[in-house]
Amino acid sequence: MDINKALRAAIDTGKVHVGVKQSCKAADSETAKLIIVASNCPEESANHLKESKAPVHSFSGNNATLGAACGKPFPVSAVAILDSGKSDVLSLKAD
């Protein structure tokens, strides 16, 4: 699966929270179905997200690459998928 295409499809057709703060809120409220974390996500935030009940996938690229994959002109350290829409992004394996 091309994670970049799957992520864009989820953003365009589903419900996605972009950023560490929003992802942590989704994790804490247990509304996230999958959390994607950039390789250089701040350690404290990454650990908080990994303690959630939602599966966490480690994105191989850094936050600039994850931001670009999301179609954002800024770095993104974490993404919470609430509804995948027409994307198969939820089939990603958690780490």
C-alpha positions as CSV (number, residue, x, y, z in Angstrom):
1,M,0.0,0.0,0.0
2,D,1.2,3.5,-0.8
3,I,0.8,5.2,2.6
4,N,1.0,8.7,1.0
5,K,-2.0,8.0,-1.2
6,A,-3.9,6.2,1.6
7,L,-3.3,9.1,3.9
8,R,-4.5,11.7,1.3
9,A,-7.6,9.6,0.6
10,A,-8.4,9.5,4.3
11,I,-7.9,13.2,4.7
12,D,-10.1,14.0,1.6
13,T,-12.9,11.5,2.3
14,G,-12.7,10.7,6.0
15,K,-12.1,12.4,9.3
16,V,-8.5,13.0,10.4
17,H,-6.9,15.1,13.1
18,V,-3.5,16.5,12.2
19,G,-0.9,17.4,14.7
20,V,0.3,16.2,18.1
21,K,-2.2,18.1,20.2
22,Q,-5.2,17.0,18.2
23,S,-3.9,13.4,18.0
24,C,-3.4,13.3,21.8
25,K,-7.0,14.6,22.3
26,A,-8.3,11.9,19.9
27,A,-6.3,9.2,21.7
28,D,-7.4,10.3,25.1
29,S,-11.1,10.4,24.1
30,E,-10.6,7.0,22.4
31,T,-12.0,8.2,19.1
32,A,-8.9,7.5,17.1
33,K,-8.9,4.3,15.1
34,L,-5.2,4.6,14.1
35,I,-2.4,7.0,15.0
36,I,0.5,7.7,12.6
37,V,3.6,9.1,14.3
38,A,6.6,10.7,12.4
39,S,10.1,9.3,13.1
40,N,11.1,12.6,14.8
41,C,7.9,13.2,16.8
42,P,8.9,14.6,20.2
43,E,9.6,11.6,22.5
44,E,7.1,12.7,25.3
45,S,4.3,13.0,22.8
46,A,5.1,9.8,21.0
47,N,5.1,7.9,24.3
48,H,1.8,9.4,25.3
49,L,0.3,8.3,21.9
50,K,1.8,4.8,22.2
51,E,0.0,4.4,25.6
52,S,-3.4,4.9,24.0
53,K,-5.7,2.1,23.1
54,A,-5.5,3.0,19.4
55,P,-2.9,1.2,17.2
56,V,0.1,3.3,16.5
57,H,2.0,3.2,13.2
58,S,5.5,4.6,13.0
59,F,5.9,6.6,9.8
60,S,9.3,6.0,8.3
61,G,9.8,9.7,7.3
62,N,10.2,12.8,9.5
63,N,7.6,15.3,10.3
64,A,8.2,17.4,7.1
65,T,7.6,14.2,5.0
66,L,4.5,13.4,6.9
67,G,3.2,16.9,6.5
68,A,3.8,16.7,2.7
69,A,2.0,13.3,2.7
70,C,-1.0,15.0,4.3
71,G,-0.9,17.8,1.8
72,K,0.0,20.3,4.4
73,P,2.6,23.1,3.9
74,F,4.0,22.5,7.4
75,P,5.6,19.7,9.4
76,V,3.2,17.2,11.0
77,S,4.5,15.0,13.8
78,A,1.3,12.9,14.3
79,V,-2.0,12.1,12.6
80,A,-5.0,10.5,14.2
81,I,-7.4,8.7,11.8
82,L,-11.0,8.9,13.2
83,D,-12.7,7.7,10.0
84,S,-10.8,6.4,7.1
85,G,-13.5,7.3,4.5
86,K,-12.6,5.7,1.2
87,S,-9.0,4.9,2.2
88,D,-7.5,1.6,3.2
89,V,-5.2,3.4,5.7
90,L,-6.6,1.4,8.6
91,S,-5.0,-1.7,7.2
92,L,-1.6,-0.4,8.3
93,K,0.1,-2.5,10.9
94,A,0.8,-1.0,14.3
95,D,4.3,-1.2,15.6
